[in-house]
Amino acid sequence: MTEQVIAQELVREHLAKLHSPTQRPAEEREALRERIKALLKAKNAVLVAHYYTDPELQALAEETGGCVSDSLEMARFGRDHPASTLVVAGVKFMGETAKILSPEKTVHMPTLEATCSLDIGCPADEFAAFCDQHPDRTVVVYANTSAAVKARADWVVTSSIALDVVDYLDSEGQKILWAPDKHLGDYVRRETGADVLLWDGACIVHEEFKAQGILDLKKVYPDAAVLVHPESPESVVALADVVGSTTQIINAARDLPNKQMIVATDQGIFYKLQQTVPDKEFLIAPTAGSGATCRSCANCPWMAMNALENLAEVLEHGGNEIVVDPDLGEKAMKPLVRMLDFAARR
């Protein structure tokens, strides 16, 4: 069974679990929010949320002194914050990264079922064998990987720093083995000219964006800027006015003069986009389908598993704790710290 088939099967399984009862009335949700705030304070915990999670969680993180950001800033924030407990709203590799960088802290997630097609599509044993076949290459892995895969790497990168790291390594004469996202890896290869050998993986959300859909939308909104995450296919990236990480997309939306933006990344980012530039209009880039026929609809099903209800449950009763073997964590920390140090120098 191929990586993509495995990912799609898991998505279908997880989507089935997302059919929740009717949403609570507004007053109940507000009471739930207040309970979470009190629990965070009582447990000396801080909430760290990714841009792709539910806007309700992003707002709650902001209101309680937490962090809403991309995975690089999530890693930095969790490491540097004085709280003894980190609650990571995102997907599992983000919780693992927080634990690796802060082994002395307790790390919980609203759910441990929230994973990532890139992570599950890069099994540690198969990846290690791939690396062993190419011992002359520097191993660079995307943050969307397990602790075990990170432990096998020389460098860990996020989309915001991937170009700079690979450009630096190329200037040092190093050849790269890249995993797991083939679209981001190919983008890095095209932009830097580096010798990059790619693992065959993809994000189920970004891979669904289609160039023709963006071209059709541009006919309706000819003055709209196109903002694209580099996990998207090359044909989509080619249409972009700006290619970048989630934070870079937000900054571009703020800085560009265009009043309308076509955005090719997860729709969860719209909360921060609209907060940053409320006078602009944001349009989601079309995917492969619509309604019930769409496999992704620009929403990660695993990110959607994070909710107020399971956040309150884990704060009240514990559980869903991230545990990383100390020896494995120590090995994985080295390429992560290398990335953070590189970012700090830059």
Secondary structure, DSSP 8 states (H G I E B T S, - for coil): --HHHHHHHHHHHHHHHT---S---HHHHHHHHHHHHHHHHHTTEEEEEETTS-HHHHHHHHHTT-EEE-HHHHHHHHHH---SEEEEES-HHHHHHHHHH-TTSEEE-S-S----HHHHTS-HHHHHHHHHT-TTSEEEEESSS-HHHHHT-SEEE-TTTHHHHHHHHHHTT--EEEESBHHHHHHHHHHH---EEE--B--TTGGG--HHHHHHHHHHSTT-EEEE-TTS-HHHHTT-SEE--HHHHHHHHHHS--SEEEEES-GGGHHHHHHH-TTSEEEE---S--GGG-S-TT--TTGGG--HHHHHHHHHH---B----HHHHHHHHHHHHHHHHHHHH-
